Amino acid sequence: MRVEYALTTLGALFGAVIGSFLNVCIVRLPAHQSVVRPRSRCPTCGLPVAWYDNIPVVSWLLLLGRCRGCREPISVLYPMVEISVALLWAWMAHRYGLTLETLRGALFGTILLGIALTDAREYIIPDEFSLGGLVVALLFSAFMGLSAVGSALVGGALGFGLLWVVGIGGTWLFKEEAMGGGDIKMMAMVGAFLGWQGVLLTVFLGALSGTIIFLPLRLMGQRKLVPFGVFLAIGAAVTYLVGPALIEWYRHYLGVS
Ligand SMILES: [Zn+2]
């Protein structure tokens, strides 16, 4: 029991640090800047962020959400991302214990959060998330045996192919680009993590959640487009968490076992 708590706490601490790095990625990757150099600065006064002002969540609270130099507000998004990723890593550590799946699930969730935020803010899904995540998924599958590698390759190919075909069809139908290249590469990554059934469920859930969230907004006169990658990220996260149980239930429902 004690070991379990220690592992969950360790997951939370590690997740907070990863979340802090994810913040850097979310800001810099869409602008094609290095995530390593230079060190973080205040965007208003240019003051470099000292290490003691860069402790996840804690520093933001101690500074009351303001820059030490110019007292300009620091976005609440930063500590929110750090807390979210900390909870995610703690949850995976609690759910899977000291296994490879803890790391796999936590990394997958972190990448999905990064994609959802960059796509929502900048309408961009950086290759570092999509293609980088694809490589991560394939590496994990290599540790899990030959059938896992096969599943990752088939899933990745279906994710890529399906979105590509939907994109071509959509462009032909609506006479404008319906699916960005970022979505296509993202689904190759998702497929490598979740397999081919996961791709189908992710796209279905993504379209469903998109409709549920987007339609009322549209009817209320909201014109701002929420990019599809955000919904695909939601769909992929739900699929990772409950996908196997859902597919099992559906098979049972159809009478196939
Ligand atoms: Zn400042």
Boltz pocket constraint, residues with backbone or C-beta under 6 A from the ligand:
constraints:
  - pocket:
      binder: B
      contacts: [[A, 42], [A, 43], [A, 44], [A, 45], [A, 46], [A, 47], [A, 67], [A, 68], [A, 69], [A, 70], [A, 71], [A, 72]]
      max_distance: 6.0
